[in-house]
Amino acid sequence: MAKMFMDRVCSIPCSLFHLLLPAASCLVVAVVYSGAVTEASEPDAAVVAAIEQLASPQFAEREAASSQLASAGGKAVDSLVVAAQGDDAEVAVRAVEILRGLLSRDESELVGRVEEGLEAIAAEGSLAVAQQAEVALDYYGVAQAASARETLEELGATFSDAGLRGEQIEIAADWRGDSNSFRLLTRLRDISHVSLYGIQLTERDAATLGRLRKVERIDLFGVGMEQDVLVQLRRWLPDVEIDVRKGGKLGIAGSPLQGQCIVSGIQVGSAAEKAGLQPQDIIKEIDGLAVADFDACTRMIGEHGPGEKVSLLIERPERAGKATQFRREVILGGW
């Protein structure tokens, strides 16, 4: 167990570990939390010994080690996360259980570190241990759901009814939160639709979205997500519909059930209004490509960013069943 543990944190041979640890003032543990590598202080010798003891065949020794690690609190978090991602399944399970117990502490900094550690385990650990970490996070989240919603609303998020499927949360450019508060999304219940408009997401934010396995749809409009991060997000959420757009906005309303892109409304001050579009106009083409319906229109517009120019072929109905067609160059707005 000693060699397995140390292989995860440094390149010092296991046989030399106990000799070198007291004098190894430069030893650093690197732990991956939500895609970012952070530096922590060197592991405490007693913590390392207790981690090893979790593998003891004696029940009493395992229990004593668990109690010791729980008492160590913040000193043990990084080492427990590493152990939970190790090759020893029994030690990994016990490490997650100790971390779960630490979530009940009335110490916000400690709980935050434990949450990050469990999130890393949920994302990178073996299936059984990852599920255990998710259960621990979900159990903790139930108790925190109400306060999470209140905080998110204070920071600019809005909630709306999504029918029988649950609720929709929308976070737009007036969002005043950061990555720490963004993680509160994982504490919400009955959220089926997440819409993000015009906020810049970090890799850590993407990892947070990756835990929203119960949602049905995520809209990412103008969030600046790199392609490789998006690919990873789709791997995490293979059953979730993820709609990605660069952030260009035309500013029209319409219905996906009408069979063609008929404009039913124009947003005040939008690119569509500035270009002279009117209700009942039909958008036939965008940059020479046929537009099948309203969904196709929004998808095609979404391939462009704010400030980009697109050419629209518009058909405008007139009296006596006649219609005229004309082209308009439109400079897109942004979300």
MIVOLUM-258002 format. One line per 10 residues: their letters; for each residue x, y, z of C-alpha. Coordinates in steps of 0.001 Angstrom, whole numbers. Layout:
! residues N
a) X:Y:Z; ... $
***
This chain:
! residues 335
makmfmdrvc) 0:0:0; 2871:2389:784; 4303:2030:-2689; 903:2418:-4342; 197:5573:-2364; 3575:7171:-2952; 3555:6386:-6665; 556:8729:-6881; 2210:11666:-5149; 5924:11642:-5989 $
sipcslfhll) 8761:9716:-7559; 10573:8844:-4304; 10948:5056:-3992; 8752:3568:-1290; 11696:1970:517; 13212:5407:1123; 9992:7155:2074; 10086:6784:5842; 13758:7799:5905; 13313:10878:3755 $
lpaasclvva) 9961:12242:4902; 11095:14101:8066; 13730:16005:6111; 11906:16375:2823; 11020:20027:3189; 10389:20376:-529; 8008:17452:-939; 4763:18578:-2573; 1574:16678:-3269; -142:17502:-6550 $
vvysgavtea) -3857:16769:-6544; -6138:17263:-9564; -9298:19108:-8542; -11843:19750:-11307; -9204:19822:-14008; -6809:22191:-12204; -3635:21102:-10404; -3184:22712:-7021; -266:22508:-4627; -759:21363:-1070 $
sepdaavvaa) 1554:21027:1895; 3589:17861:2336; 1623:14915:3766; 1754:14440:7516; 3614:11269:8497; 784:10219:10802; -1729:10705:7984; 345:8577:5609; 600:5832:8226; -3149:5951:8862 $
ieqlaspqfa) -3879:5697:5133; -1743:2542:5033; -3590:1194:8059; -6918:1443:6210; -5794:-1698:4386; -5211:-3625:7616; -6901:-7059:7849; -7812:-6169:11448; -11178:-4410:11835; -10076:-2576:14984 $
ereaassqla) -7003:-1161:13213; -9079:-4:10263; -11551:1700:12585; -8750:3369:14520; -7198:4630:11287; -10549:6011:10107; -11042:7857:13395; -7521:9258:13245; -7980:10521:9678; -11336:12073:10522 $
saggkavdsl) -9737:13882:13464; -6918:15118:11221; -9508:17022:9140; -7881:19344:6622; -4468:17696:6998; -5883:14447:5621; -8073:15692:2739; -5491:15620:-71; -4125:12229:981; -7639:10780:1216 $
vvaaqgddae) -8467:12013:-2287; -5326:10353:-3660; -6133:7122:-1798; -9710:7173:-3149; -8332:7306:-6696; -5854:4495:-6043; -5838:835:-7022; -6918:-614:-3666; -10723:-722:-3895; -11313:-1273:-175 $
vavraveilr) -9058:1606:837; -10713:3819:-1787; -14173:3098:-398; -13067:3837:3172; -11347:7048:2075; -14541:8327:431; -16544:7431:3540; -14169:9488:5707; -14444:12421:3287; -18206:12111:3429 $
gllsrdesel) -18083:12436:7205; -15993:15607:6916; -18817:17282:4956; -20762:17590:8210; -18102:19792:9819; -19021:23405:10497; -15911:24652:8690; -16645:26219:5311; -13053:26095:4019; -12680:22425:4953 $
vgrveeglea) -16055:21491:3467; -15172:23325:253; -11948:21344:-100; -13768:18088:604; -16410:18913:-2019; -13709:19591:-4608; -11984:16353:-3684; -15190:14322:-3997; -15935:16003:-7323; -12504:14949:-8585 $
iaaegslava) -13160:11391:-7417; -16602:11403:-9063; -15015:12507:-12343; -11846:10400:-12311; -12301:7493:-9884; -13304:3922:-10684; -17011:3427:-11370; -17964:2094:-7926; -15936:4695:-6034; -17115:7502:-8357 $
qqaevaldyy) -20713:6532:-7651; -19996:6483:-3915; -18533:9981:-4170; -21583:11185:-6093; -23915:9710:-3471; -21967:11526:-755; -22197:14796:-2663; -25882:14321:-3451; -26763:13484:153; -24988:16600:1307 $
gvaqaasare) -26617:18577:-1495; -30164:17752:-423; -29628:19590:2825; -28097:22516:972; -30560:22809:-1951; -32756:25569:-534; -29885:27838:443; -28153:27132:-2896; -31180:28310:-4826; -31457:31450:-2725 $
tleelgatfs) -27780:32279:-3263; -27980:31662:-7020; -30991:33961:-7308; -29170:36670:-5371; -26290:36365:-7868; -28563:36821:-10887; -29842:33348:-11808; -33530:32997:-12659; -35772:29948:-12332; -38859:29060:-14360 $
daglrgeqie) -41249:26154:-14648; -40329:23556:-17263; -43571:21604:-16873; -43612:17998:-15770; -39882:17721:-16394; -38976:20074:-13566; -37482:23553:-13636; -35228:25619:-15879; -32405:27766:-14551; -31068:30628:-16659 $
iaadwrgdsn) -27771:32412:-16048; -27043:35356:-18325; -24493:38139:-18713; -25654:39878:-15521; -24430:36897:-13479; -22379:38106:-10503; -21070:34760:-9333; -17788:32886:-9790; -16748:29247:-10147; -17329:28577:-6448 $
sfrlltrlrd) -20908:29811:-6566; -21446:28125:-9968; -20866:24812:-8197; -24125:25412:-6337; -25878:24133:-9486; -25027:20607:-8362; -27055:21114:-5165; -30299:21951:-6963; -33105:19441:-7322; -35620:18934:-10143 $
ishvslygiq) -33639:20977:-12687; -34167:19640:-16202; -32953:22573:-18330; -29863:24749:-17807; -29421:27809:-20031; -26202:29838:-19978; -25962:33047:-22006; -22926:35268:-22486; -20875:34142:-19469; -17336:32822:-19822 $
lterdaatlg) -17006:29292:-18504; -13778:27855:-17115; -12711:24200:-17212; -13755:24003:-13588; -17233:25249:-14550; -17363:22598:-17282; -16549:19935:-14675; -19466:21248:-12606; -21781:20897:-15612; -20420:17384:-16084 $
rlrkveridl) -22043:16371:-12814; -25533:17434:-13919; -26429:13986:-15215; -30142:14320:-14412; -30787:17342:-16614; -32243:16872:-20087; -30815:19910:-21858; -27993:22418:-21493; -27812:25593:-23607; -24343:27072:-24015 $
fgvgmeqdvl) -24715:30364:-25869; -21618:32546:-26125; -19816:30928:-23199; -16362:30713:-24800; -15928:26985:-24191; -12938:25406:-25938; -13687:22528:-28303; -11705:19934:-26328; -13555:20900:-23139; -16873:20592:-24963 $
vqlrrwlpdv) -15901:17136:-26210; -15150:16063:-22647; -18470:17513:-21448; -20341:15473:-24056; -18523:12353:-22843; -19613:13065:-19282; -23209:13690:-20373; -23920:11344:-23300; -27689:11404:-22725; -28038:15181:-22318 $
eidvrkggkl) -28939:17447:-25240; -26231:20125:-25378; -26972:23102:-27624; -23830:25143:-28298; -23808:28492:-30034; -21115:31101:-30409; -23321:33870:-29067; -24614:35666:-32142; -28176:36891:-31640; -30739:37908:-34254 $
giagsplqgq) -33499:38792:-31784; -36594:37114:-33192; -39281:34862:-31754; -40837:31960:-33605; -42319:28487:-33323; -40553:25233:-34223; -43914:23676:-35153; -44763:25863:-38147; -42617:24052:-40707; -40744:27180:-41798 $
civsgiqvgs) -39019:30053:-40035; -41883:32508:-39552; -41026:35505:-37397; -43673:35935:-34686; -41958:38705:-32733; -39046:41145:-32819; -37000:42033:-29758; -36666:45766:-29178; -33188:47032:-30012; -32152:43731:-31591 $
aaekaglqpq) -30267:43097:-34810; -33536:42023:-36423; -35243:45312:-35549; -32288:47326:-36815; -32422:45376:-40098; -36132:46153:-40527; -37560:42663:-40028; -41252:42437:-39184; -43630:39883:-37675; -44851:37342:-40272 $
diikeidgla) -41624:37681:-42286; -40273:34289:-43354; -36514:33719:-43294; -35831:31554:-46349; -32025:31560:-46442; -29028:32456:-44292; -25828:33107:-46226; -27301:31280:-49216; -28293:28166:-47248; -31946:27140:-47045 $
vadfdactrm) -33635:27514:-43648; -36028:24629:-42965; -37694:25919:-39799; -37227:28096:-36732; -34930:25571:-34986; -32698:25474:-38067; -32594:29271:-38095; -31502:29516:-34455; -28881:26803:-34982; -27455:28525:-38072 $
igehgpgekv) -27375:31923:-36380; -25698:30290:-33407; -22754:29308:-35584; -21830:33003:-35685; -20551:35287:-32954; -21643:38794:-31909; -20683:41443:-34456; -20534:39012:-37377; -22514:39783:-40521; -25009:37393:-42100 $
sllierpera) -27085:37692:-45270; -30786:36877:-44944; -33260:36119:-47741; -36614:37345:-46444; -40059:36602:-47833; -42691:39146:-46762; -46371:38274:-47304; -48553:40954:-48853; -52237:41363:-49507; -54074:39125:-51956 $
gkatqfrrev) -51781:36240:-51133; -48763:37743:-52809; -45265:37917:-51339; -42033:39716:-52083; -38505:38540:-51419; -35497:40660:-50577; -32075:40316:-48960; -30811:42058:-45855; -27334:42218:-44413; -27582:41884:-40630 $
ilggw) -24894:42515:-38012; -25673:40135:-35171; -25962:41209:-31576; -24907:39067:-28618; -26413:37359:-25636 $
***
